[in-house]
Amino acid sequence: MSLSSWRAAKRTGWQKSARSHSSVSRTLRMVADVFFYALKSVLYPLQPLYD
């Protein structure tokens, strides 16, 4: 899955729950971002971590 499609899926998937569970959604987003960048740094070590 490409970076752009992952961001699009994250944006559409979490906007709905953000209204009723803002703190939970914010925590999930933070955890998923950390996990995603850690995974990306392992899979693509030659690319910059934040692009």
ABEGO torsion letter per residue (X at the ends): XBAAAAAAAAAAAAAAAAAABAAAAAAAAAAAAAAAAAAAAAABAABBABX
